[in-house]
Amino acid sequence: MAISPFNPPVRTLMGPGPSDVHPRILEALSRPTIGHLDPAFVGMMEEVKELLQYAFQTRNPLTLPVSAPGSAGMESCFANLVEPGDKVIVCQNGVFGGRMKENVERCGGQPIMVQDPWGRAVDPQKLEDALQANPDARLVAFVHAETSTGAQSDARTLVELAHKHDCLTIVDAVTSLGGTPVKVDEWGIDAIYSGTQKCLSCIPGLSPVSFSEAAAEKIKGRSHKVQSWFLDMNLVMGYWGGGAKRAYHHTAPVNALYGLHESLVMLQEEGLENAWARHAANHNALKAGLEALGLSFVVPESERLPQLNAVSIPEGVDDAAVRSRLLNEFNLEIGAGLGDLAGKVWRIGLMGHASRAENIVLCIAALEAVLAEMGAPINTGVALGAAQKVLGS
Ligand SMILES: *Cc1c(COP(=O)(O)O)cnc(C)c1O
């Protein structure tokens, strides 16, 4: 039986990622593949590094895209910084903090968990208490933008507390980078990882990371080898940091890196501050529409992420049926709840290229049509106007 080429349907991606990929990036991916040690390619890699330093707001020389998705960036931060026996304080307020715990354990470290309710930011006082109770802790890890709930934590304050107690910090910025302020040097973050498929509008499969001078020192001075050969920064740097004398480590995903380069050039053209402002403004428009429909947000306003909007599913509404109708009838993808919030919330992403007016209008109109037809308890005829009023202001 002959299998035909795969032609994906054209969707609007308003879930937790991947988000809509800009056509300029798709075009960049189709440019001719060249060798990963070709001088022309090496020159492009230097630019990717510089553009990532801009996106992360850092001068860290150890800034590069790991050749694998966000989870690999997470793993590379833990694998390089946690040594067997290290005590690591992990602040958890959603799904991804739980994965940090897994990482610490698999590196032979001892996780000390600080729990906050799902849908809330990490409470700095709880971290302070944990730091005082564990003076031998070496690291603090937390998720800046919890995509499973839509909560944003105060990274600057959490890092400051960690440093006061001589701990290095690992920060998950997979969903925050490019969508909401991330200031690595100003906030003093030691290790940070992100993903390309959320607010950078690029394809999934790459994970930008950055390590401070102090983190790089810790990695160089380890008493045990990093247990992952692929993610060992001491080896990866022979390729990414080698200048003209680059050594083969692994074959870089050449075309995917063209895509990342293009997305970062676009970020530079727009300007980071303008990208943050766009995400904030579009969140306000979507919020006006969703609230006019009668839906309520999970996260308190001051702790909300503009790029990930978690709203409660109205009583009696069939979660999966709504999402499948949105997909099949409107080509619109929104996200389901994860973990503790499964079946209780929808997660509506406004990330990167997906964060634009036409998507807000489509999402509100489609949700209203589907919910009204299912007899859900919502207000009809007012939501689009409410969103449009904010969009026009
Ligand atoms: C998406 C996400 C990840 C994982 O990224 P993948 O590219 O799916 O591996 C990690 N942390 C957060 C907060 C995320 O949103």
The ligand as an ORCA input file, in Angstrom:
! r2SCAN-3c Opt
* xyz 0 1
  C       6.374     23.546     27.234
  C       7.089     23.636     28.543
  C       8.196     22.824     28.869
  C       8.654     21.688     27.993
  O       9.026     22.063     26.736
  P       9.017     20.944     25.556
  O       9.502     21.725     24.372
  O       7.606     20.474     25.457
  O       9.933     19.871     25.956
  C       8.827     23.037     30.070
  N       8.417     23.987     30.930
  C       7.375     24.775     30.667
  C       6.959     25.811     31.655
  C       6.675     24.626     29.468
  O       5.620     25.398     29.203
*
